[in-house]
């Protein structure tokens, strides 16, 4: 999950708002930028990801989703032993599944957004 956070920071690098994707891309001159009432952060949010960022982000999202499913399977096995979710490592499984699936969702939203 920490690698996904590093990827998110790298994918939102400060140079994105002034990079070639905005000066010559499909949105160039079409309502993006401060002259149209948008902040640099807003413009950067609509910038396209580069090839490495898209591929690595997709790999991270899939790995996190698979990890989340594995944690859910572990939780189901824990619950089938008639142990409550808060007993033993059940809480750890719930938290790990939530964090993995949530981070995968964050990566996915950055990829499609």
C-alpha positions as CSV (number, residue, x, y, z in Angstrom):
1,X,0.0,0.0,0.0
2,X,2.9,2.4,0.7
3,X,4.2,1.7,-2.8
4,X,0.7,2.8,-4.1
5,X,1.0,6.0,-2.2
6,X,4.5,6.7,-3.7
7,X,3.0,5.9,-7.1
8,X,0.2,8.4,-6.5
9,X,2.6,11.2,-5.5
10,X,4.9,10.4,-8.5
11,X,1.9,10.4,-10.9
12,X,0.8,13.8,-9.6
13,X,4.2,15.3,-10.0
14,X,4.2,19.2,-9.9
15,X,5.5,19.4,-13.5
16,X,2.3,17.8,-14.7
17,X,0.3,21.0,-14.6
18,X,2.8,22.8,-16.9
19,X,3.9,19.8,-19.0
20,X,3.4,19.1,-22.7
21,X,0.2,17.2,-22.1
22,X,-1.6,20.5,-21.4
23,X,0.1,22.8,-23.8
24,X,-0.4,20.5,-26.8
25,X,-2.8,17.8,-25.7
26,X,-6.5,17.5,-26.4
27,X,-7.5,20.0,-23.7
28,X,-5.0,22.7,-24.8
29,X,-6.8,26.0,-25.2
30,X,-10.2,24.5,-24.5
31,X,-11.2,25.8,-21.0
32,X,-8.2,24.5,-19.0
33,X,-5.9,26.8,-17.1
34,X,-6.0,29.9,-14.9
35,X,-7.3,32.1,-17.8
36,X,-10.5,30.0,-17.7
37,X,-10.9,30.0,-13.9
38,X,-9.2,26.7,-13.1
39,X,-6.4,26.4,-10.6
40,X,-3.1,24.5,-11.4
41,X,-4.2,21.7,-9.1
42,X,-7.5,21.4,-11.0
43,X,-5.7,21.3,-14.4
44,X,-3.2,18.8,-13.1
45,X,-6.0,16.5,-12.0
46,X,-7.2,16.3,-15.6
47,X,-3.7,15.8,-17.1
48,X,-3.1,12.4,-18.7
49,X,-0.8,9.9,-17.1
50,X,2.3,8.8,-19.0
51,X,2.9,5.3,-20.1
52,X,4.9,4.2,-17.2
53,X,2.4,5.7,-14.7
54,X,-0.6,4.0,-16.3
55,X,1.1,0.6,-16.5
56,X,2.5,0.7,-13.0
57,X,-0.7,2.0,-11.6
58,X,-2.7,-0.8,-13.2
59,X,-0.3,-3.4,-11.9
60,X,-0.5,-1.9,-8.4
61,X,-4.3,-1.7,-8.5
62,X,-4.6,-5.4,-9.6
63,X,-2.1,-6.5,-6.9
64,X,-3.9,-4.6,-4.2
65,X,-7.3,-5.9,-5.3
66,X,-6.0,-9.5,-5.3
67,X,-4.5,-8.9,-1.9
68,X,-7.8,-7.5,-0.6
69,X,-9.6,-10.6,-1.9
70,X,-7.1,-12.8,-0.2
71,X,-7.7,-11.0,3.1
72,X,-11.5,-11.4,2.7
73,X,-11.0,-15.2,2.1
74,X,-8.9,-15.3,5.2
75,X,-11.6,-13.5,7.1
76,X,-14.3,-15.9,5.8
77,X,-12.1,-18.9,7.0
78,X,-11.7,-17.1,10.4
79,X,-15.5,-16.7,10.7
80,X,-16.2,-20.3,9.7
81,X,-14.2,-21.4,12.7
82,X,-17.0,-19.8,14.7
83,X,-14.7,-17.0,15.9
84,X,-16.1,-13.5,16.0
85,X,-14.5,-11.0,13.7
86,X,-13.0,-9.1,16.6
87,X,-11.3,-12.2,18.1
88,X,-7.8,-13.2,17.3
89,X,-6.5,-11.8,14.0
90,X,-10.0,-11.2,12.6
91,X,-9.8,-7.4,13.1
92,X,-6.4,-7.4,11.3
93,X,-8.0,-9.2,8.4
94,X,-10.9,-6.8,8.2
95,X,-8.6,-3.8,8.4
96,X,-6.2,-5.2,5.8
97,X,-9.0,-6.0,3.4
98,X,-10.5,-2.6,3.8
99,X,-7.1,-0.8,3.3
100,X,-6.1,-3.0,0.3
101,X,-9.4,-2.6,-1.5
102,X,-9.6,1.1,-0.7
103,X,-6.1,1.8,-2.0
104,X,-6.9,-0.3,-5.1
105,X,-10.0,1.9,-5.6
106,X,-7.8,5.0,-5.2
107,X,-5.4,3.8,-7.8
108,X,-8.3,2.9,-10.2
109,X,-9.9,6.3,-9.8
110,X,-6.6,8.0,-10.6
111,X,-6.2,5.8,-13.7
112,X,-9.7,6.5,-15.1
113,X,-10.2,10.0,-13.7
